[in-house]
Structures are given as structure tokens and as C-alpha cells.
């Protein structure tokens, strides 16, 4: 009987395969907004300015109604050189800063009291909602009777315009915190202070920044109206006096400065928001 021996053949050793490319879900890259454009928020205003300049150069705009951009810049330089514009700008900044500071403080305190306590919500939320339904500028005659015609009533009106959006958004953010986090904090035995610091504050910050941006914009919108009521300085007063003399170039100077202030302040809030909320993964970042 012949023994049959089987020889095992060793398979050739192939080189290691290259790592597979990461698999992306279908349409993932197409659905995302894409990379952020540099200075994206300046493109729109720059386009408006370019169209304005082109229409003025082509004679399509009446200079008496809408002066050319270079005319407005020349007027702004003249007002700045004689000290008028600098004084009015500083006065407007001071009024807006005081009103914004009071409104921010009131909005945050009231939202925390209403969002973290059922008793506070019962006492505060209904009153704020009633105040929100009343046109704020319609309170001007009443505040003049209460506080006089000076600076106090202007700052009070600005504070009301500021605190309402801050309160609404912060209160909504506090109310929208997932209750499972509360249960987790109770299981972990967190104290009230640690619960607020580690869960409530991070969860409410996105809503707070939304309200903050609306409050900053609201302070400038209300200021332009208030500075035309028994004021002797400020950008609104400057524009009101220019209206009496038909100086549309001065009116446009004031409007452009208000616009620049609003854009810069909103961009500053956005910058702080991106730094503080850098841990979030959103479409914007």
C-alpha cells in the first residue's frame, strides 16, 4: 500500500492593502452649507454700496433725494472736523450703553427667576408677556410724565426694548433643557449651584446669545426715535435738524453710522458666541 503524502502549499504573501477611504453618507457633503467665506457679511453691504455708487455716477439718482456716496463721505468729514459728529456719536453711544446694560441685567435676572422656579414663572412670565404685547414706543408719553423729558426716560425705554428679547429667548432656552439631564444631576447628587453651573448655563447659552443679538439691535432701533424727542445732541437729533433744512446728505450720514454700529455690535456678539460655544457642532461652524 502506497502512502500518499500531501504537501501544503503556502499562499503567496500579498502586500498590505491601503487603508480604505472613509465612507461618507450619500449627499452628506452636498447638504452642508460648505466652507465659510472670508468677510461674508461685508459682501451684501459692499454690493449695495457699489450699486449706489454706479447709479449715482450714471446720473440715475436725484442728488437732492439720494446724494452720491462720496458726497455723504465728504459731509461726514466736515461734520467730524468741526466737532459736531464726534459729540453726537459719543452721546448716542452713552445712551445706548446705559440702556443696554440695564436691559441686559433685567432680562437675565427675570429669565433666571422665571426659568428656575415655578413661583417665579407664575409671578414674572405673565407680566413680561403683557409688556411684550404693548408697543414699547407707545409708552413714551407715559414715561415722559413719570420720569420727565430728560435722559432718564430715554434710557428706560431702551432698557425695555432690550430686556424683552433677552428674557424671551433665555427663558425659552431654560424651559427647553431636557429633563433627563435634571434626572442625571439628581442621580449624581449635584448641588443646586453645580447643577446650574454645569447643566443649566451650558444648555441656556445658545438661546441667551440669540436674545443678546436681538437686544443689541433693538437698542439702536429705539435710539434713533428717542433722540428726536426733546434732545439737544445725538445722531437722532442731528438727523432731525437736517430734516428741517432738507439736508439729505446729513440724514444719510446718521443712518450709515447707525448701520455700522449695528453691524459691528452684532459681529462682536457673534464672535463671542463662537468662542464660548466652540464645543458645539453646528452648520455655522
Phi, psi and omega in degrees: 000129185265128179280134179258121180257135180252125180262122179282127179268134180275124181293147180298141180278120180267151179295150181300137181289149178293146180300139181292146178291145179300136182273124178258145178294154181298128176077008185295313181288327182290332183278337182284151180296336181100185183289142181291134179282142177292134180052044186296325184285350178268350183293313180299305177301323178296323178294318177298317179297321180294318178296319178299313180295319181293319179293323178293318180294328180276358179076021181275350181243139177287118182299332179288332181267312180229094179296160179291156180303321180292331176292318179296318179296320178295320177295319178298320178296320179294317179295325180289321182293326179272003174087356182290311185292319181297319179295316180293322179296315180296321178296316179295319178298320180294315179298314181296322181293314179298312180297320180293319181297315179294318180294320178297315180298314181296317181296316181293314182297314181293321180293320178294318180295321181280329184277338183252001182214132177294324178295316178298321178297319180295326183275330192254314193299316180298321179295318179294320179296324176294317178297322179296328181283344179270127177302123186296319180293340175288348177277353185302311180301320180292319181290329176295320178293324181282314191249357181089178187266005185277214186281335188298316183291328178295314180295322180295318179295317178299318180298321178294316179298326183281317190288332184296306179295327178295315179298311185300313183287321179291320178295319177296322179293320178294319180290336183270002177294131183300131182292342177295330176292324177296316179297320178297319179296323178293321178295320180284351178074032180290144174284171180298319181294314180293325177298316179293318185288321188265338184240309186292310183297309178299324180288333184264347184300318179302315178294324179299317182291328174297313177296325180295318179296318178294323179293319178299314179296320180296327179296322178286324180294320180285331184295321183296331177279315185294329182283359175259008180247105176049044177253151178244002178200168182113161181295321178297319176296319178299317179291323179295319177293323178294328177296321180296332182255007178068029181267085179293335179294322178291322177299317178293327175300312179297317180296319179295322179293318175301317179297318179295316178301315180296318180293317181293315181294320178294320178295323178296318178295319178299319180296314178297320180298317179295323179290315184290322183256035181293343179284346181279147173250101184233175178295331183287334181242000000 
